[in-house]
Structure formats: structure tokens, C-alpha cells
């Protein structure tokens, strides 16, 4: 359980870092919005994948034991 919280914390830190780098890049607005949406979708998919074992509907991730 603690390892899951650590992984989620690391994932949030990485997301914040990528979000910050993305905000610093001089991209045109449509490209920045598309990249932001893709980033959020990937984050949500990883978060759901990490939380599924708590619901008992998926096997544990190999390193989350």
C-alpha cells in the first residue's frame, strides 16, 4: 500500500514537471492544447491502472507487491 502511494506521488511529480516544461515551450495554442490533453489522458490511464488492484478487479502490478 505504501509503495502504491509512493508510485502515485512520483507520477504526480513527473506530471507537474512535464506540465511546467510544456508551459515554458513557445508552442502555438492548438498544439499546446493537444499535448496537454494527451498528457492528462496518459496520466489518468496510469492512475486507473495503478488503482485497479485496490478494487480487486485486476492482478497486482509486478512491482507493487
C-alpha positions as CSV (number, residue, x, y, z in Angstrom):
1,X,0.0,0.0,0.0
2,X,2.8,2.4,0.9
3,X,4.6,1.6,-2.4
4,X,1.4,2.4,-4.3
5,X,1.3,5.8,-2.6
6,X,5.0,6.4,-3.4
7,X,4.4,5.5,-7.1
8,X,1.4,7.9,-7.3
9,X,3.5,10.6,-5.7
10,X,6.3,10.1,-8.2
11,X,3.8,10.1,-11.0
12,X,2.3,13.4,-9.8
13,X,5.8,14.9,-9.6
14,X,6.6,13.8,-13.1
15,X,3.3,15.1,-14.4
16,X,3.9,18.5,-12.7
17,X,7.4,18.7,-14.2
18,X,6.2,17.9,-17.7
19,X,3.3,20.3,-17.3
20,X,5.8,23.1,-16.3
21,X,8.2,22.3,-19.2
22,X,5.2,22.4,-21.5
23,X,4.1,25.8,-20.2
24,X,7.6,27.1,-20.9
25,X,7.8,26.0,-24.5
26,X,6.7,28.6,-27.1
27,X,4.1,26.3,-28.8
28,X,1.1,27.6,-30.8
29,X,-2.1,27.3,-28.8
30,X,-3.7,24.4,-30.7
31,X,-0.6,22.3,-30.4
32,X,-0.2,23.1,-26.7
33,X,-3.8,22.2,-26.0
34,X,-3.5,18.9,-27.9
35,X,-0.3,18.0,-26.0
36,X,-1.9,18.9,-22.7
37,X,-5.0,16.7,-23.4
38,X,-2.7,13.8,-24.3
39,X,-0.7,14.3,-21.2
40,X,-3.8,14.3,-19.0
41,X,-5.2,11.2,-20.7
42,X,-2.0,9.3,-20.2
43,X,-1.8,10.4,-16.5
44,X,-5.4,9.2,-15.9
45,X,-4.8,5.9,-17.6
46,X,-1.7,5.3,-15.5
47,X,-3.6,6.3,-12.4
48,X,-6.5,4.0,-13.1
49,X,-4.1,1.2,-13.9
50,X,-2.3,1.7,-10.6
51,X,-5.6,1.8,-8.5
52,X,-7.3,-1.1,-10.1
53,X,-5.7,-3.7,-7.8
54,X,-7.3,-1.9,-4.8
55,X,-10.7,-2.7,-6.3
56,X,-9.8,-6.3,-6.7
57,X,-10.6,-6.4,-10.4
58,X,-7.0,-6.7,-11.8
59,X,-3.9,-8.5,-10.8
60,X,-1.2,-6.6,-9.0
61,X,1.4,-4.8,-11.0
62,X,4.7,-6.7,-10.7
63,X,6.5,-4.1,-8.6
64,X,3.5,-3.0,-6.5
65,X,3.5,-6.1,-4.2
